Amino acid sequence: MVRSCYVCKINNNNPESANLSFHRLPPDPAKHIIWISLLGIDREKTLPKLTLICSKHFMTRTSKMILLEESF
Ligand SMILES: [Zn+2]
């Protein structure tokens, strides 16, 4: 299955994505809103059912993926 990042459009067929992982947006509505605002996604926009974000937009800290505002 081809997975592609909603933000930067890279997909898992791209050799540059070899070290990346793809993540769903959190189901929790409060976290969901934080993520999409940090990612610069329009809140009014209808997102595809499976919206994936690649790990380029995160950093790892104590095994949790933390979204960074500085990624953009
Ligand atoms: Zn990405």
N, CA, C, O and the ligand as a Tripos MOL2 file, in Angstrom:
@<TRIPOS>MOLECULE
protein
  289   287    73     0     0
PROTEIN
NO_CHARGES

@<TRIPOS>ATOM
      1 N           0.8430   -1.1980    0.0000 N.3       1 MET1
      2 CA          0.0000    0.0000    0.0000 C.3       1 MET1
      3 C           0.8820    1.2520    0.0000 C.2       1 MET1
      4 O           1.8330    1.3660    0.7730 O.2       1 MET1
      5 N           0.5410    2.1710   -0.8750 N.am      2 VAL2
      6 CA          1.3040    3.4180   -0.9020 C.3       2 VAL2
      7 C           0.7890    4.3230    0.2070 C.2       2 VAL2
      8 O          -0.4060    4.5960    0.3150 O.2       2 VAL2
      9 N           1.7320    4.7800    1.0310 N.am      3 ARG3
     10 CA          1.3800    5.7360    2.0760 C.3       3 ARG3
     11 C           2.0320    7.0510    1.6980 C.2       3 ARG3
     12 O           3.1980    7.0770    1.3050 O.2       3 ARG3
     13 N           1.3010    8.1240    1.8120 N.am      4 SER4
     14 CA          1.9350    9.4000    1.5320 C.3       4 SER4
     15 C           1.5620   10.4230    2.5890 C.2       4 SER4
     16 O           0.4820   10.3980    3.1780 O.2       4 SER4
     17 N           2.5160   11.3280    2.7990 N.am      5 CYS5
     18 CA          2.3470   12.3490    3.8290 C.3       5 CYS5
     19 C           1.4140   13.4350    3.3040 C.2       5 CYS5
     20 O           1.6050   13.9480    2.2020 O.2       5 CYS5
     21 N           0.4070   13.7790    4.0980 N.am      6 TYR6
     22 CA         -0.5560   14.7980    3.6790 C.3       6 TYR6
     23 C           0.1230   16.1590    3.5400 C.2       6 TYR6
     24 O          -0.2880   16.9730    2.7140 O.2       6 TYR6
     25 N           1.1520   16.4090    4.3360 N.am      7 VAL7
     26 CA          1.7710   17.7300    4.3620 C.3       7 VAL7
     27 C           2.8090   17.8870    3.2520 C.2       7 VAL7
     28 O           2.7160   18.8150    2.4480 O.2       7 VAL7
     29 N           3.7930   16.9920    3.1970 N.am      8 CYS8
     30 CA          4.8770   17.1800    2.2250 C.3       8 CYS8
     31 C           4.7380   16.2660    1.0160 C.2       8 CYS8
     32 O           5.5550   16.3390    0.0980 O.2       8 CYS8
     33 N           3.7260   15.4100    0.9940 N.am      9 LYS9
     34 CA          3.3820   14.5580   -0.1460 C.3       9 LYS9
     35 C           4.3890   13.4440   -0.4390 C.2       9 LYS9
     36 O           4.2330   12.7160   -1.4200 O.2       9 LYS9
     37 N           5.4200   13.3030    0.3990 N.am     10 ILE10
     38 CA          6.3790   12.2200    0.1570 C.3      10 ILE10
     39 C           5.6460   10.8940    0.3650 C.2      10 ILE10
     40 O           4.7900   10.7890    1.2440 O.2      10 ILE10
     41 N           5.9800    9.8790   -0.4440 N.am     11 ASN11
     42 CA          5.3380    8.5800   -0.2090 C.3      11 ASN11
     43 C           6.3780    7.4960    0.0070 C.2      11 ASN11
     44 O           7.5700    7.6920   -0.2320 O.2      11 ASN11
     45 N           5.8950    6.3360    0.4710 N.am     12 ASN12
     46 CA          6.8330    5.2870    0.8850 C.3      12 ASN12
     47 C           7.4910    4.5710   -0.2960 C.2      12 ASN12
     48 O           8.2650    3.6370   -0.0870 O.2      12 ASN12
     49 N           7.1980    4.9890   -1.5360 N.am     13 ASN13
     50 CA          7.9560    4.4800   -2.6830 C.3      13 ASN13
     51 C           9.1720    5.3440   -2.9670 C.2      13 ASN13
     52 O          10.0440    4.9690   -3.7520 O.2      13 ASN13
     53 N           9.2250    6.4970   -2.3270 N.am     14 ASN14
     54 CA         10.3310    7.4220   -2.5400 C.3      14 ASN14
     55 C          11.5240    6.9820   -1.6840 C.2      14 ASN14
     56 O          11.3840    6.8090   -0.4730 O.2      14 ASN14
     57 N          12.7120    6.7960   -2.3150 N.am     15 PRO15
     58 CA         13.8810    6.3530   -1.5250 C.3      15 PRO15
     59 C          14.1940    7.2840   -0.3530 C.2      15 PRO15
     60 O          14.7490    6.8480    0.6560 O.2      15 PRO15
     61 N          13.8420    8.5590   -0.4840 N.am     16 GLU16
     62 CA         14.0990    9.5080    0.6130 C.3      16 GLU16
     63 C          13.2470    9.2070    1.8440 C.2      16 GLU16
     64 O          13.5260    9.7120    2.9320 O.2      16 GLU16
     65 N          12.2200    8.3930    1.6760 N.am     17 SER17
     66 CA         11.3470    8.0990    2.8080 C.3      17 SER17
     67 C          11.8040    6.8700    3.5920 C.2      17 SER17
     68 O          11.1350    6.4470    4.5340 O.2      17 SER17
     69 N          12.9580    6.2920    3.1960 N.am     18 ALA18
     70 CA         13.4220    5.0500    3.8210 C.3      18 ALA18
     71 C          13.4750    5.1300    5.3460 C.2      18 ALA18
     72 O          13.1600    4.1560    6.0300 O.2      18 ALA18
     73 N          13.8680    6.2780    5.8740 N.am     19 ASN19
     74 CA         13.9870    6.4050    7.3320 C.3      19 ASN19
     75 C          12.7810    7.0700    7.9710 C.2      19 ASN19
     76 O          12.7990    7.4050    9.1560 O.2      19 ASN19
     77 N          11.7430    7.2580    7.1870 N.am     20 LEU20
     78 CA         10.5630    7.9340    7.7270 C.3      20 LEU20
     79 C           9.5010    6.9240    8.1270 C.2      20 LEU20
     80 O           9.4430    5.8190    7.5890 O.2      20 LEU20
     81 N           8.6740    7.3130    9.0640 N.am     21 SER21
     82 CA          7.4950    6.5140    9.3750 C.3      21 SER21
     83 C           6.2740    7.4030    9.1540 C.2      21 SER21
     84 O           6.3780    8.6290    9.1660 O.2      21 SER21
     85 N           5.1390    6.7840    8.9570 N.am     22 PHE22
     86 CA          3.9180    7.5300    8.6540 C.3      22 PHE22
     87 C           2.9190    7.3520    9.7930 C.2      22 PHE22
     88 O           2.7130    6.2460   10.2940 O.2      22 PHE22
     89 N           2.3100    8.4500   10.1860 N.am     23 HIS23
     90 CA          1.4430    8.4410   11.3740 C.3      23 HIS23
     91 C           0.0810    9.0240   11.0680 C.2      23 HIS23
     92 O          -0.0490    9.9920   10.3190 O.2      23 HIS23
     93 N          -0.9470    8.4080   11.6700 N.am     24 ARG24
     94 CA         -2.2930    8.9660   11.5590 C.3      24 ARG24
     95 C          -2.4490   10.1310   12.5010 C.2      24 ARG24
     96 O          -1.7410   10.2290   13.5030 O.2      24 ARG24
     97 N          -3.3720   11.0150   12.1850 N.am     25 LEU25
     98 CA         -3.7090   12.0910   13.1160 C.3      25 LEU25
     99 C          -4.3820   11.4690   14.3410 C.2      25 LEU25
    100 O          -5.0860   10.4670   14.2140 O.2      25 LEU25
    101 N          -4.1750   12.0500   15.5210 N.am     26 PRO26
    102 CA         -4.7680   11.4580   16.7230 C.3      26 PRO26
    103 C          -6.2920   11.5310   16.6800 C.2      26 PRO26
    104 O          -6.8440   12.5350   16.2290 O.2      26 PRO26
    105 N          -6.9790   10.4920   17.1390 N.am     27 PRO27
    106 CA         -8.4420   10.4920   17.1390 C.3      27 PRO27
    107 C          -9.0280   11.4580   18.1710 C.2      27 PRO27
    108 O         -10.1560   11.9270   18.0190 O.2      27 PRO27
    109 N          -8.2630   11.7480   19.2090 N.am     28 ASP28
    110 CA         -8.7410   12.6570   20.2490 C.3      28 ASP28
    111 C          -8.9420   14.0620   19.6600 C.2      28 ASP28
    112 O          -7.9880   14.6540   19.1540 O.2      28 ASP28
    113 N         -10.1780   14.6070   19.7180 N.am     29 PRO29
    114 CA        -10.4620   15.8760   19.0340 C.3      29 PRO29
    115 C          -9.5600   17.0330   19.4650 C.2      29 PRO29
    116 O          -9.1700   17.8530   18.6340 O.2      29 PRO29
    117 N          -9.2260   17.1060   20.7500 N.am     30 ALA30
    118 CA         -8.3910   18.2150   21.2230 C.3      30 ALA30
    119 C          -6.9930   18.1250   20.6180 C.2      30 ALA30
    120 O          -6.4470   19.1220   20.1460 O.2      30 ALA30
    121 N          -6.4140   16.9140   20.6360 N.am     31 LYS31
    122 CA         -5.0840   16.7220   20.0500 C.3      31 LYS31
    123 C          -5.1200   16.9140   18.5430 C.2      31 LYS31
    124 O          -4.2040   17.4790   17.9440 O.2      31 LYS31
    125 N          -6.1930   16.4340   17.9530 N.am     32 HIS32
    126 CA         -6.3580   16.5410   16.5070 C.3      32 HIS32
    127 C          -6.2560   18.0070   16.0670 C.2      32 HIS32
    128 O          -5.5730   18.3330   15.0960 O.2      32 HIS32
    129 N          -6.9480   18.8760   16.8010 N.am     33 ILE33
    130 CA         -6.9440   20.3040   16.4640 C.3      33 ILE33
    131 C          -5.5480   20.8950   16.6350 C.2      33 ILE33
    132 O          -5.1100   21.7080   15.8210 O.2      33 ILE33
    133 N          -4.8460   20.4850   17.6990 N.am     34 ILE34
    134 CA         -3.4790   20.9830   17.8980 C.3      34 ILE34
    135 C          -2.5990   20.5450   16.7280 C.2      34 ILE34
    136 O          -1.8480   21.3480   16.1750 O.2      34 ILE34
    137 N          -2.6960   19.2900   16.3620 N.am     35 TRP35
    138 CA         -1.8640   18.7890   15.2600 C.3      35 TRP35
    139 C          -2.1260   19.5400   13.9750 C.2      35 TRP35
    140 O          -1.1900   20.0140   13.3300 O.2      35 TRP35
    141 N          -3.3980   19.6550   13.5890 N.am     36 ILE36
    142 CA         -3.6410   20.2850   12.3000 C.3      36 ILE36
    143 C          -3.2440   21.7610   12.3140 C.2      36 ILE36
    144 O          -2.8280   22.2990   11.2880 O.2      36 ILE36
    145 N          -3.3680   22.4170   13.4670 N.am     37 SER37
    146 CA         -2.9550   23.8190   13.4810 C.3      37 SER37
    147 C          -1.4340   23.9240   13.4080 C.2      37 SER37
    148 O          -0.9140   24.8110   12.7320 O.2      37 SER37
    149 N          -0.7070   23.0290   14.0950 N.am     38 LEU38
    150 CA          0.7500   23.0430   14.0090 C.3      38 LEU38
    151 C           1.2320   22.6770   12.6020 C.2      38 LEU38
    152 O           2.2640   23.1610   12.1390 O.2      38 LEU38
    153 N           0.4780   21.8300   11.9480 N.am     39 LEU39
    154 CA          0.8570   21.4120   10.6000 C.3      39 LEU39
    155 C           0.4230   22.4150    9.5370 C.2      39 LEU39
    156 O           0.7490   22.2660    8.3600 O.2      39 LEU39
    157 N          -0.3130   23.4340    9.9610 N.am     40 GLY40
    158 CA         -0.7380   24.4590    9.0170 C.3      40 GLY40
    159 C          -1.8640   24.0060    8.1000 C.2      40 GLY40
    160 O          -2.0450   24.5490    7.0110 O.2      40 GLY40
    161 N          -2.6200   23.0060    8.5500 N.am     41 ILE41
    162 CA         -3.7390   22.5140    7.7480 C.3      41 ILE41
    163 C          -4.9890   23.3220    8.0980 C.2      41 ILE41
    164 O          -5.2810   23.5570    9.2700 O.2      41 ILE41
    165 N          -5.7120   23.7370    7.0790 N.am     42 ASP42
    166 CA         -6.9420   24.5030    7.2750 C.3      42 ASP42
    167 C          -7.9550   23.6630    8.0470 C.2      42 ASP42
    168 O          -8.3130   22.5640    7.6250 O.2      42 ASP42
    169 N          -8.4130   24.1930    9.1820 N.am     43 ARG43
    170 CA         -9.3290   23.4720   10.0590 C.3      43 ARG43
    171 C         -10.6660   23.1610    9.3840 C.2      43 ARG43
    172 O         -11.3210   22.1680    9.7030 O.2      43 ARG43
    173 N         -11.0550   24.0210    8.4520 N.am     44 GLU44
    174 CA        -12.3470   23.8560    7.7720 C.3      44 GLU44
    175 C         -12.2890   22.8010    6.6710 C.2      44 GLU44
    176 O         -13.3180   22.3460    6.1710 O.2      44 GLU44
    177 N         -11.0700   22.4230    6.3050 N.am     45 LYS45
    178 CA        -10.8880   21.5070    5.1970 C.3      45 LYS45
    179 C         -11.3010   20.0920    5.6040 C.2      45 LYS45
    180 O         -11.0210   19.6520    6.7190 O.2      45 LYS45
    181 N         -11.9670   19.3860    4.6910 N.am     46 THR46
    182 CA        -12.3120   18.0010    4.9690 C.3      46 THR46
    183 C         -11.1030   17.1370    4.6340 C.2      46 THR46
    184 O         -10.6490   17.0990    3.4900 O.2      46 THR46
    185 N         -10.5950   16.4530    5.6350 N.am     47 LEU47
    186 CA         -9.4030   15.6270    5.4260 C.3      47 LEU47
    187 C          -9.8150   14.2390    4.9590 C.2      47 LEU47
    188 O         -10.8890   13.7520    5.3120 O.2      47 LEU47
    189 N          -8.9470   13.5950    4.1530 N.am     48 PRO48
    190 CA         -9.2450   12.2130    3.7730 C.3      48 PRO48
    191 C          -9.3510   11.3240    5.0030 C.2      48 PRO48
    192 O          -8.7770   11.6300    6.0480 O.2      48 PRO48
    193 N         -10.0810   10.2290    4.8800 N.am     49 LYS49
    194 CA        -10.2940    9.3210    5.9970 C.3      49 LYS49
    195 C          -8.9630    8.8840    6.6140 C.2      49 LYS49
    196 O          -8.8060    8.8540    7.8340 O.2      49 LYS49
    197 N          -8.0210    8.5500    5.7480 N.am     50 LEU50
    198 CA         -6.7030    8.1550    6.2390 C.3      50 LEU50
    199 C          -5.7060    9.2640    5.9080 C.2      50 LEU50
    200 O          -5.0930    9.2790    4.8400 O.2      50 LEU50
    201 N          -5.5630   10.1840    6.8500 N.am     51 THR51
    202 CA         -4.6000   11.2700    6.6770 C.3      51 THR51
    203 C          -3.3290   10.8750    7.4070 C.2      51 THR51
    204 O          -3.3390   10.6410    8.6160 O.2      51 THR51
    205 N          -2.2290   10.8010    6.6570 N.am     52 LEU52
    206 CA         -0.9620   10.3900    7.2640 C.3      52 LEU52
    207 C           0.0220   11.5540    7.2540 C.2      52 LEU52
    208 O           0.0660   12.3600    6.3250 O.2      52 LEU52
    209 N           0.7990   11.6050    8.3150 N.am     53 ILE53
    210 CA          1.8270   12.6240    8.4680 C.3      53 ILE53
    211 C           3.1520   11.8890    8.6410 C.2      53 ILE53
    212 O           3.2400   10.9680    9.4530 O.2      53 ILE53
    213 N           4.1810   12.2770    7.8940 N.am     54 CYS54
    214 CA          5.4500   11.5620    8.0170 C.3      54 CYS54
    215 C           6.2690   12.0940    9.1890 C.2      54 CYS54
    216 O           6.0320   13.1920    9.6930 O.2      54 CYS54
    217 N           7.2330   11.2870    9.6050 N.am     55 SER55
    218 CA          7.9820   11.5930   10.8260 C.3      55 SER55
    219 C           8.9430   12.7690   10.6610 C.2      55 SER55
    220 O           9.5680   13.1870   11.6350 O.2      55 SER55
    221 N           9.0720   13.3140    9.4420 N.am     56 LYS56
    222 CA          9.8730   14.5320    9.2750 C.3      56 LYS56
    223 C           9.3240   15.6640   10.1230 C.2      56 LYS56
    224 O          10.0560   16.5830   10.4900 O.2      56 LYS56
    225 N           8.0150   15.5980   10.4390 N.am     57 HIS57
    226 CA          7.3680   16.6990   11.1460 C.3      57 HIS57
    227 C           7.3480   16.4840   12.6600 C.2      57 HIS57
    228 O           6.6770   17.2040   13.3980 O.2      57 HIS57
    229 N           8.0940   15.4840   13.0970 N.am     58 PHE58
    230 CA          8.1150   15.1300   14.5150 C.3      58 PHE58
    231 C           9.5440   15.0090   15.0220 C.2      58 PHE58
    232 O          10.4880   14.9520   14.2330 O.2      58 PHE58
    233 N           9.6960   14.9710   16.3090 N.am     59 MET59
    234 CA         10.9450   14.5090   16.8740 C.3      59 MET59
    235 C          10.6130   13.4490   17.9170 C.2      59 MET59
    236 O           9.5200   13.4410   18.4830 O.2      59 MET59
    237 N          11.5720   12.5520   18.1650 N.am     60 THR60
    238 CA         11.3250   11.4950   19.1310 C.3      60 THR60
    239 C          11.8180   11.9310   20.5020 C.2      60 THR60
    240 O          12.9570   12.3750   20.6480 O.2      60 THR60
    241 N          10.9790   11.8080   21.4810 N.am     61 ARG61
    242 CA         11.4010   12.1090   22.8480 C.3      61 ARG61
    243 C          10.7190   11.0980   23.7680 C.2      61 ARG61
    244 O           9.4920   11.0000   23.7900 O.2      61 ARG61
    245 N          11.4960   10.3680   24.5060 N.am     62 THR62
    246 CA         11.0180    9.3120   25.4000 C.3      62 THR62
    247 C           9.9620    8.4410   24.7120 C.2      62 THR62
    248 O           8.8870    8.1840   25.2540 O.2      62 THR62
    249 N          10.3030    8.0060   23.5220 N.am     63 SER63
    250 CA          9.5000    7.0950   22.7120 C.3      63 SER63
    251 C           8.1390    7.6600   22.2870 C.2      63 SER63
    252 O           7.3370    6.9540   21.6750 O.2      63 SER63
    253 N           7.8820    8.9200   22.6100 N.am     64 LYS64
    254 CA          6.6630    9.5550   22.1060 C.3      64 LYS64
    255 C           7.0430   10.4440   20.9300 C.2      64 LYS64
    256 O           8.1280   11.0240   20.9020 O.2      64 LYS64
    257 N           6.1580   10.5440   19.9790 N.am     65 MET65
    258 CA          6.4290   11.4260   18.8690 C.3      65 MET65
    259 C           5.8590   12.8060   19.1930 C.2      65 MET65
    260 O           4.6620   12.9650   19.4290 O.2      65 MET65
    261 N           6.7350   13.7810   19.1960 N.am     66 ILE66
    262 CA          6.3160   15.1360   19.5600 C.3      66 ILE66
    263 C           6.3250   16.0060   18.3000 C.2      66 ILE66
    264 O           7.3120   16.0660   17.5670 O.2      66 ILE66
    265 N           5.2420   16.6460   18.0870 N.am     67 LEU67
    266 CA          5.1500   17.5150   16.9210 C.3      67 LEU67
    267 C           5.8590   18.8460   17.2160 C.2      67 LEU67
    268 O           5.6700   19.4560   18.2680 O.2      67 LEU67
    269 N           6.6520   19.2550   16.2790 N.am     68 LEU68
    270 CA          7.4340   20.4730   16.4640 C.3      68 LEU68
    271 C           6.9090   21.6180   15.6180 C.2      68 LEU68
    272 O           6.7110   21.4740   14.4110 O.2      68 LEU68
    273 N           6.6900   22.7330   16.2480 N.am     69 GLU69
    274 CA          6.3070   23.9150   15.4730 C.3      69 GLU69
    275 C           7.4410   24.3400   14.5510 C.2      69 GLU69
    276 O           7.1990   24.8480   13.4560 O.2      69 GLU69
    277 N           8.6800   24.1330   14.9920 N.am     70 GLU70
    278 CA          9.8340   24.5830   14.2130 C.3      70 GLU70
    279 C          10.0340   23.7900   12.9320 C.2      70 GLU70
    280 O          10.8850   24.1470   12.1180 O.2      70 GLU70
    281 N           9.2680   22.7170   12.7350 N.am     71 SER71
    282 CA          9.4160   21.9360   11.5200 C.3      71 SER71
    283 C           8.9880   22.7110   10.2900 C.2      71 SER71
    284 O           9.2390   22.2850    9.1620 O.2      71 SER71
    285 N           8.3400   23.8540   10.5040 N.am     72 PHE72
    286 CA          7.7760   24.5220    9.3320 C.3      72 PHE72
    287 C           8.3690   25.8850    9.1010 C.2      72 PHE72
    288 O           7.9920   26.5690    8.1500 O.2      72 PHE72
    289 ZN          5.7860   14.8400    5.5370 Zn       73 ZN73
@<TRIPOS>BOND
     1     1     2 1
     2     2     3 1
     3     3     4 2
     4     3     5 am
     5     5     6 1
     6     6     7 1
     7     7     8 2
     8     7     9 am
     9     9    10 1
    10    10    11 1
    11    11    12 2
    12    11    13 am
    13    13    14 1
    14    14    15 1
    15    15    16 2
    16    15    17 am
    17    17    18 1
    18    18    19 1
    19    19    20 2
    20    19    21 am
    21    21    22 1
    22    22    23 1
    23    23    24 2
    24    23    25 am
    25    25    26 1
    26    26    27 1
    27    27    28 2
    28    27    29 am
    29    29    30 1
    30    30    31 1
    31    31    32 2
    32    31    33 am
    33    33    34 1
    34    34    35 1
    35    35    36 2
    36    35    37 am
    37    37    38 1
    38    38    39 1
    39    39    40 2
    40    39    41 am
    41    41    42 1
    42    42    43 1
    43    43    44 2
    44    43    45 am
    45    45    46 1
    46    46    47 1
    47    47    48 2
    48    47    49 am
    49    49    50 1
    50    50    51 1
    51    51    52 2
    52    51    53 am
    53    53    54 1
    54    54    55 1
    55    55    56 2
    56    55    57 am
    57    57    58 1
    58    58    59 1
    59    59    60 2
    60    59    61 am
    61    61    62 1
    62    62    63 1
    63    63    64 2
    64    63    65 am
    65    65    66 1
    66    66    67 1
    67    67    68 2
    68    67    69 am
    69    69    70 1
    70    70    71 1
    71    71    72 2
    72    71    73 am
    73    73    74 1
    74    74    75 1
    75    75    76 2
    76    75    77 am
    77    77    78 1
    78    78    79 1
    79    79    80 2
    80    79    81 am
    81    81    82 1
    82    82    83 1
    83    83    84 2
    84    83    85 am
    85    85    86 1
    86    86    87 1
    87    87    88 2
    88    87    89 am
    89    89    90 1
    90    90    91 1
    91    91    92 2
    92    91    93 am
    93    93    94 1
    94    94    95 1
    95    95    96 2
    96    95    97 am
    97    97    98 1
    98    98    99 1
    99    99   100 2
   100    99   101 am
   101   101   102 1
   102   102   103 1
   103   103   104 2
   104   103   105 am
   105   105   106 1
   106   106   107 1
   107   107   108 2
   108   107   109 am
   109   109   110 1
   110   110   111 1
   111   111   112 2
   112   111   113 am
   113   113   114 1
   114   114   115 1
   115   115   116 2
   116   115   117 am
   117   117   118 1
   118   118   119 1
   119   119   120 2
   120   119   121 am
   121   121   122 1
   122   122   123 1
   123   123   124 2
   124   123   125 am
   125   125   126 1
   126   126   127 1
   127   127   128 2
   128   127   129 am
   129   129   130 1
   130   130   131 1
   131   131   132 2
   132   131   133 am
   133   133   134 1
   134   134   135 1
   135   135   136 2
   136   135   137 am
   137   137   138 1
   138   138   139 1
   139   139   140 2
   140   139   141 am
   141   141   142 1
   142   142   143 1
   143   143   144 2
   144   143   145 am
   145   145   146 1
   146   146   147 1
   147   147   148 2
   148   147   149 am
   149   149   150 1
   150   150   151 1
   151   151   152 2
   152   151   153 am
   153   153   154 1
   154   154   155 1
   155   155   156 2
   156   155   157 am
   157   157   158 1
   158   158   159 1
   159   159   160 2
   160   159   161 am
   161   161   162 1
   162   162   163 1
   163   163   164 2
   164   163   165 am
   165   165   166 1
   166   166   167 1
   167   167   168 2
   168   167   169 am
   169   169   170 1
   170   170   171 1
   171   171   172 2
   172   171   173 am
   173   173   174 1
   174   174   175 1
   175   175   176 2
   176   175   177 am
   177   177   178 1
   178   178   179 1
   179   179   180 2
   180   179   181 am
   181   181   182 1
   182   182   183 1
   183   183   184 2
   184   183   185 am
   185   185   186 1
   186   186   187 1
   187   187   188 2
   188   187   189 am
   189   189   190 1
   190   190   191 1
   191   191   192 2
   192   191   193 am
   193   193   194 1
   194   194   195 1
   195   195   196 2
   196   195   197 am
   197   197   198 1
   198   198   199 1
   199   199   200 2
   200   199   201 am
   201   201   202 1
   202   202   203 1
   203   203   204 2
   204   203   205 am
   205   205   206 1
   206   206   207 1
   207   207   208 2
   208   207   209 am
   209   209   210 1
   210   210   211 1
   211   211   212 2
   212   211   213 am
   213   213   214 1
   214   214   215 1
   215   215   216 2
   216   215   217 am
   217   217   218 1
   218   218   219 1
   219   219   220 2
   220   219   221 am
   221   221   222 1
   222   222   223 1
   223   223   224 2
   224   223   225 am
   225   225   226 1
   226   226   227 1
   227   227   228 2
   228   227   229 am
   229   229   230 1
   230   230   231 1
   231   231   232 2
   232   231   233 am
   233   233   234 1
   234   234   235 1
   235   235   236 2
   236   235   237 am
   237   237   238 1
   238   238   239 1
   239   239   240 2
   240   239   241 am
   241   241   242 1
   242   242   243 1
   243   243   244 2
   244   243   245 am
   245   245   246 1
   246   246   247 1
   247   247   248 2
   248   247   249 am
   249   249   250 1
   250   250   251 1
   251   251   252 2
   252   251   253 am
   253   253   254 1
   254   254   255 1
   255   255   256 2
   256   255   257 am
   257   257   258 1
   258   258   259 1
   259   259   260 2
   260   259   261 am
   261   261   262 1
   262   262   263 1
   263   263   264 2
   264   263   265 am
   265   265   266 1
   266   266   267 1
   267   267   268 2
   268   267   269 am
   269   269   270 1
   270   270   271 1
   271   271   272 2
   272   271   273 am
   273   273   274 1
   274   274   275 1
   275   275   276 2
   276   275   277 am
   277   277   278 1
   278   278   279 1
   279   279   280 2
   280   279   281 am
   281   281   282 1
   282   282   283 1
   283   283   284 2
   284   283   285 am
   285   285   286 1
   286   286   287 1
   287   287   288 2
@<TRIPOS>SUBSTRUCTURE
     1 MET1         2 RESIDUE 1 A MET
     2 VAL2         6 RESIDUE 1 A VAL
     3 ARG3        10 RESIDUE 1 A ARG
     4 SER4        14 RESIDUE 1 A SER
     5 CYS5        18 RESIDUE 1 A CYS
     6 TYR6        22 RESIDUE 1 A TYR
     7 VAL7        26 RESIDUE 1 A VAL
     8 CYS8        30 RESIDUE 1 A CYS
     9 LYS9        34 RESIDUE 1 A LYS
    10 ILE10       38 RESIDUE 1 A ILE
    11 ASN11       42 RESIDUE 1 A ASN
    12 ASN12       46 RESIDUE 1 A ASN
    13 ASN13       50 RESIDUE 1 A ASN
    14 ASN14       54 RESIDUE 1 A ASN
    15 PRO15       58 RESIDUE 1 A PRO
    16 GLU16       62 RESIDUE 1 A GLU
    17 SER17       66 RESIDUE 1 A SER
    18 ALA18       70 RESIDUE 1 A ALA
    19 ASN19       74 RESIDUE 1 A ASN
    20 LEU20       78 RESIDUE 1 A LEU
    21 SER21       82 RESIDUE 1 A SER
    22 PHE22       86 RESIDUE 1 A PHE
    23 HIS23       90 RESIDUE 1 A HIS
    24 ARG24       94 RESIDUE 1 A ARG
    25 LEU25       98 RESIDUE 1 A LEU
    26 PRO26      102 RESIDUE 1 A PRO
    27 PRO27      106 RESIDUE 1 A PRO
    28 ASP28      110 RESIDUE 1 A ASP
    29 PRO29      114 RESIDUE 1 A PRO
    30 ALA30      118 RESIDUE 1 A ALA
    31 LYS31      122 RESIDUE 1 A LYS
    32 HIS32      126 RESIDUE 1 A HIS
    33 ILE33      130 RESIDUE 1 A ILE
    34 ILE34      134 RESIDUE 1 A ILE
    35 TRP35      138 RESIDUE 1 A TRP
    36 ILE36      142 RESIDUE 1 A ILE
    37 SER37      146 RESIDUE 1 A SER
    38 LEU38      150 RESIDUE 1 A LEU
    39 LEU39      154 RESIDUE 1 A LEU
    40 GLY40      158 RESIDUE 1 A GLY
    41 ILE41      162 RESIDUE 1 A ILE
    42 ASP42      166 RESIDUE 1 A ASP
    43 ARG43      170 RESIDUE 1 A ARG
    44 GLU44      174 RESIDUE 1 A GLU
    45 LYS45      178 RESIDUE 1 A LYS
    46 THR46      182 RESIDUE 1 A THR
    47 LEU47      186 RESIDUE 1 A LEU
    48 PRO48      190 RESIDUE 1 A PRO
    49 LYS49      194 RESIDUE 1 A LYS
    50 LEU50      198 RESIDUE 1 A LEU
    51 THR51      202 RESIDUE 1 A THR
    52 LEU52      206 RESIDUE 1 A LEU
    53 ILE53      210 RESIDUE 1 A ILE
    54 CYS54      214 RESIDUE 1 A CYS
    55 SER55      218 RESIDUE 1 A SER
    56 LYS56      222 RESIDUE 1 A LYS
    57 HIS57      226 RESIDUE 1 A HIS
    58 PHE58      230 RESIDUE 1 A PHE
    59 MET59      234 RESIDUE 1 A MET
    60 THR60      238 RESIDUE 1 A THR
    61 ARG61      242 RESIDUE 1 A ARG
    62 THR62      246 RESIDUE 1 A THR
    63 SER63      250 RESIDUE 1 A SER
    64 LYS64      254 RESIDUE 1 A LYS
    65 MET65      258 RESIDUE 1 A MET
    66 ILE66      262 RESIDUE 1 A ILE
    67 LEU67      266 RESIDUE 1 A LEU
    68 LEU68      270 RESIDUE 1 A LEU
    69 GLU69      274 RESIDUE 1 A GLU
    70 GLU70      278 RESIDUE 1 A GLU
    71 SER71      282 RESIDUE 1 A SER
    72 PHE72      286 RESIDUE 1 A PHE
    73 ZN73       289 GROUP 0 **** ****
